[in-house]
Amino acid sequence: MELSPDIESRIIEMAWEDRTPFEAIAVQFGLSEPEVIQFMRSRLKPGSFRLWRERVSGRKTKHSQLRSPEITRGYCPTQYKHR
């Protein structure tokens, strides 16, 4: 699948975000968790990929089923700055 640089950048950003579950990436871009992992492996430097995998492996907020039902948002309201 051919993606624009803006879309690729957004997928990488969402994958790095702690509170954005893989399911949100699947809904928005149609990529399953294994596909996101493969995408990140192909786009990141090896060291960056390893850091990302360590960060997201087992993280409850990256999987909707493991998240607390009290969390209903994908990100903190102050996370994004208006440009």
C-alpha positions in Angstrom: 0.0 0.0 0.0 1.4 3.4 -1.0 1.1 6.0 1.6 1.8 9.7 1.5 4.6 11.1 3.7 2.0 12.9 5.8 0.1 9.6 6.4 3.3 7.7 7.2 4.3 10.5 9.6 0.9 10.3 11.4 1.0 6.5 11.7 4.5 6.8 13.3 3.3 9.5 15.6 0.3 7.5 16.7 2.4 4.4 17.2 4.8 6.3 19.5 1.9 7.9 21.5 1.4 6.1 24.8 -2.4 6.5 24.9 -3.2 5.7 21.3 -4.2 2.1 21.1 -3.3 -0.1 18.1 -7.0 -0.4 17.5 -7.3 3.3 16.8 -4.6 3.0 14.1 -6.5 0.0 12.6 -9.7 2.0 12.5 -8.1 5.1 10.9 -5.6 3.5 8.6 -6.6 -0.2 8.3 -3.3 -1.5 9.8 -3.5 -4.3 12.3 -1.0 -4.5 15.2 1.4 -6.9 13.3 1.2 -4.6 10.3 2.0 -1.5 12.4 5.0 -3.4 13.8 6.2 -4.3 10.3 5.6 -0.7 9.2 7.6 0.7 12.1 10.4 -1.8 11.4 10.7 -0.7 7.8 10.5 3.1 8.6 12.7 3.4 11.7 16.4 2.9 12.3 17.1 -0.4 14.0 17.9 1.2 17.4 14.8 3.4 17.2 12.7 0.4 16.4 14.1 -1.5 19.4 13.3 1.4 21.7 9.8 1.6 20.3 9.2 -2.1 20.8 10.4 -2.0 24.3 8.2 1.0 25.0 5.0 -0.5 23.6 5.4 -4.2 24.6 3.0 -5.0 27.4 1.8 -1.3 27.7 -1.8 -1.4 28.8 -2.7 1.9 27.1 -1.6 0.5 23.6 -4.3 -2.2 23.7 -8.0 -1.3 24.1 -8.8 -4.6 25.8 -6.2 -4.0 28.5 -7.1 -0.3 29.1 -9.2 0.8 32.0 -12.7 1.5 30.9 -12.4 4.9 32.6 -10.1 6.0 29.8 -12.3 7.2 27.0 -9.9 9.6 25.1 -7.0 8.9 22.9 -4.8 11.7 24.1 -4.4 14.4 26.8 -6.3 17.6 25.8 -3.1 19.6 26.3 -0.9 17.2 24.2 -1.3 18.9 20.9 -0.3 22.6 20.5 -2.3 24.7 18.0 0.0 25.7 15.2 
